[in-house]
Amino acid sequence: MNDKLSQLNTEQLNLAIPALESLETLTMVEVINREDQGVAMAVQSALADVAKAIDLASGAMALGGRMFYVGAGTSGRLGFLDAVECPPTFNVDPTSVQAVLAGGDDAFKWAREGVEDSEAEGAEDLARHGLRPEDVVVGLAASGRTPYVMGALGYARHLGAITISISCNPEPEVALYSDVTIAVDTGPEVILGSTRMKAGTAQKLVLNMLSTGIMVRLGKTYKNLMVDMRATNKKLVERVRRIVMVAADVDYAEATSRLNAAEGEAKIAILMTRRSLSLDEARDQLKTAGGHLDRALSFAQEMNG
């Protein structure tokens, strides 16, 4: 085994658990579950860095920057999952949060493990995506030393873009290229080196917080409601109605009527209802408030009284 690799916590044999094949099935899954329970506590130790990343990234995106998740294997796929959820959940442009996966999008379905070994390809893939200095690059590497990710972060730093890394070992090499280093020490896996398990769970938890926190700071929520979500199916249409009902304190029929008047935009429907505004007035005030519904409501109240 490569000497550097053998020093990583994620590549150690977990001596705290018995051989899984020797256990009854229920006992085996209990062992796995016990190991998983430590992941949230490991993430807790990195929360200050997660908060720094949210503040940096949201500041850049508020000025028109985009965010790129870059990774290989499981790490890259987790970034891909988070990126594709942002447009329907927060109604952002699909280009505002993008995933760059080693081996291309096809590597999401078919493992191509060897492609992670090239720093040059990481840089080249970001260049092909037209990375700009005002953008944000989030490098995902469970090991903290994936060449593809380090190449991408190095290229981003050279351009002047904000760089953030998420890894699952202390003192990761990607820290050399990162403005913010989120290092979650998940320790040895239940199966040696199977970082799709605890390390994968930790990265998913961090990504959930990162993208959600950024969108909150960008005004995509109001009182923990997804007021900017895109209603693209029957379930989501009903969810938007419930959001308007809660935020505007109206019944189902009134929420439906207000949404129709607002051309399906929950934020506009809420603002029109709570501040007795026309469609154009609500849109103007929301624009003045930078898309933040709480600010628009306060602004409208000041104007009215």
N, C-alpha and C positions, 0 to 999 in steps of 0.2 A: 504494500500500500504506500502511495505517495506520502512522504513524511509530514508535509503540511496538512494533508487530508486527515491523517491519523490523529492529529492534535485537536481536531474540531470536536466539540461536544456532541454534535449531531451524528458523528461517525464513531462514537464509542459503543461498546456492548453494554446494554443495560443490565447490570449485575443485581439490580434490586428486585427483579422478577424471575419466576421460574420459567423453564422452557414451555412455551405455549402448547406444544404438541403433547405434553405430558398431562395437560389439564382437561377436565370436563369442559364442555362448551360454555356453560354458564359461568364457570370460574374464569375461563379465558377472557370472556367479554368483560367480566368484572375487573380483571387486571388491566385491560385496555382502558376501561372507563376511569379507573383510579389514576392512571397516568395522564389522561386527558384533563382531569380536574385541576391539574397544576398549571395548565396552559394559561388560563385567565389571570392567575397570580403572576406568571412570568410577564404577561403583557402589561400588567399594572405597573411594573417597575420601569416601563418605557413610556408612560403616559406623558411625562413632561416633553419628551421629544416628539411624540405624536402631536401635541398641542402646538409646538413650534412649527411643525410641518404644515399643519392646517392654516396657521396664520400666514406663513410665507406663501403657500400655494394659493390661498383665497385672495390675497392681496394682488398677486400676479394675474389671476384669472379675472378679477374685477376690472383690470385694465386691458383685457382682451387676450391674455395669454391662454395657451392650451396646456393640458396635462397629458403626459405620455407615461403609461406603465410599460416598463421594459423588463422582460424576463425570459427564462428558458424552462422547459419542462413544467412541472406542477406549479412553480412560482409564476411563470408566465401565463399559464392557463387561469390562475386565480386573478391575475390582473385583467385578463381578457373578460372574465365573468363580471368583474366590478365595472369595467368600462361600458359594457353593453347595457348594463342596468341603469346607467345615469340618464340617458335620454327619456325613457318612458317614466322613470320615477320623478325626475326633476325638470323635465321639459327643456333640457339643454340641447344645443346643436350637437349632432353626432360627432363632429370634429373636435369638440371642446375637451372631451376625454377619450383618448385613444389607447389601444393596446398594441405594442410591438413585440411580437413573439418570435423567438429564435427559430428559424426554419419556416417562417411565414404562417399565415392563418391555417394552413393545412396541418401544421404541427399541433393544433388544438385537438384534432381527432386522431392523428397518428403520431406516436412518439418518435422523435428524431433527436435522440440524446446527443449525438456527436456535434450538432451545430452550435452547442453552447461554448465550444472551446476557442472560438475566434473573437478576439477583441475588435479586430478590424470590421467584422460583420456587424457587430453591435453599433459601431459608429456609422457604418454605411447605411444600415437600415434606418437610423434616425435621420440621416441626411436625405434619404429618399422620401421621408415623411415631411421634409421641409421644415425641420426644427429651426426655431427663431430664438433670439436672445431673451425675449419676453415670456418664453414658455417655461414649463416645469417638467422635469423628468424624474420619475420615481423608479428606481432600480430595485427589482425583487430578486433576491438570491438567498435561499435558505442557508447555504454554506457561508455566504458573505464573501465569496471569492470567485464567482462565476465569471470567466473571462469576457463573455458576450456582454454581460451587464456592466462590467468595469469599463469596457470599451465605449459603451453607450454613455455612461456617466462622464467619462473623461472627455468625450466629444462635446457633450452638453456644457460641461464646465468651461471648456475652451471657448465656446460661443458666448458664454456669459449667462446661460440659462440657470434657473434654480435647480439644484440637484438634491434629491432625497433618496435614501436607501433603506430598505426593510430586509433584515436578515435575522437569523436565529442562532447566532453564535456571538459570544462576547468578543470585542475588539476585531470586528470584521475588516477585511482588506478594502471593501468598498467604501469604508469611512474616509479613505484617502481622497475620494472624489466627491464627497457628499457635503453639502451645506448643513444638512440635518441627517444624523445617523440614528435610525430606529433599530436597535439591536435587542431582540427578545431571546433570552437564553432558555430555550425549551429543553435542553439536556438530551441525553440519549433516547432514541426512539425505542418502542417496544420491539421492533425488528430493526436490527442495525442498519442505519443509513436510509430507512424508508421515510424520507422527509415529507411525503405526502400526508403523514399522520400528524403528530404534534406540531411540527414546524408548519405544515400546511394550514392547520387550524389557527395557529397564531397569526400567520400572514393574513388569513381571511378576516380575523377579528380586527387587525390593524387597518386593513383596507376598508372595512365597514365604517370604522370611526373616521378614517381620513376623508373618504368621499362624502360621507354624511356631514361631517364637520365643515368641510369646504362649502357644501351646498347651503347649509344653515347660514354661514357667514355671507353668502352671496344672495341671501333673501329668498331662498327657494322653499322655505317653510314658514309657518305662522302658528304659534302655540302648539308646536309638534304635529301640525297637520301638513300633508303634502299638497299645499295650495297651488303648486306649479306643475303637478303631475299631468301627464298626457292620457286622456281617456280614449283608448284604442280598442276596447272591447266592452261587452255588456257589464262585466264585473267592475271594470274601472269607471264606467259611466255611473254606476250605482255608488261607487266609492266617492266620486267627485260630488255627487248629490249629498251624501252624508257629511262630507267635509263642509259644504256650504251650510247645511243645516246646523252644524255645531258652531262654526265660526260666526255665522250671521244670526243665529238663534231664531230660525224659521222652521216651519214644518216642511214635509216632503213636497207638497204641491207648490209652495212658495219657492223652495229651492230650485225646483224644476223650471218654474217661470223665470226666476232671476238668471239662471244659467242660460236659458234661451235668449234672454235680453242681452246677456253678456257674451253671446256667441260662443258659449261653452267654456269661457275662461273663469276659473274659480276665483282667482284674485279679484277680477273685475266685478264678478257677481257679488262678492262679499263687500267690496268697497261701495258699490252702488247701493246695496241694501242698507248698510250701516250708516252711510253718510248722505243718503238721498241724492245721489249724483246721477247724471246722465251717463250714457256709455262713453261719450267723448270726454266728459269731465273726469270720469274715473280713470280712463287711459292716460290722460294728461298728468293727473296727480300721481299715478303709479310711476310714470316715466320720470317725473320730477324727483320722486323718492328713490330712484335707482332700482326699481323693481321690488323694493322692500315693503310688504304690505303693512307692517306695523308702523313704519314711518309715514306711509301714505294716509293711514287712518288718523294719525296724530296731526298731520298737515291739514287734512280736510276738516278736522274738528276745530283747529285754530282759525281756519278761513271762515268757518260758519259761526264762530262765536266768540 
